[in-house]
């Protein structure tokens, strides 16, 4: 199954609380952190919520 590499690029300071919680739920703690997640609809939705704060790449 494909995987997604999610990296935090911007700070959550000044963001809405739900966006801050979504970034934490993805496993990101600070700018530059990277996590590998399975490509599932739930993860895609979380990434879409905070798309302005993270970058996403597909990993084989």
N, C-alpha and C positions, 0 to 999 in steps of 0.2 A: 504494500500500500504506500502511496506517496506521502511525503511528509512536508511540513512547512517550517522554514527557518524564520523566526520572528525576532526582530531586533528593535529595541527601543531607541528612538532617535531624538525625541523631545521630552521635556520634563512634564510631569503631571501637575505642577504648581499652576493654580488658576483654572484647572479643568473642573468639570462637573464631578460630583462624588461618584456617580455610576461609572464614569470613564476611568477614574482613579482606581476603583475596585476591579474593573475589568482588566486593567494593566497588571494589577497584583495577581489576579486569578490566572492570568497567562503565565505567571512565574517570573515576571520582570520586576526588578527592584530599583534599578538606576539606569541612567543614560548609558548606552553601549552594551547593556546586557543582551544576551542572545539565548533563545531557547528553541528546541526542536519539538514540534507538536505533530501529531497525526492529522492528516487532512480529512477533517470531519465537518459536517455542517455547523456544529456547535462552535468549533474553533473559528471557522470562517466568519460566523456572525460576530464573535468577539473581536476579531481583527477588523471587521468592517466598522464596528463601533468606535474603535480608536485608530482608525486608518491614518489620521493626521499626526499621530504620535509614534507610529512604528513603520518599519519596512518589512516586506514579506517576500521570500523567495521559495520556490518549490525545490525540494531536495529529493533525489531518487533513492 
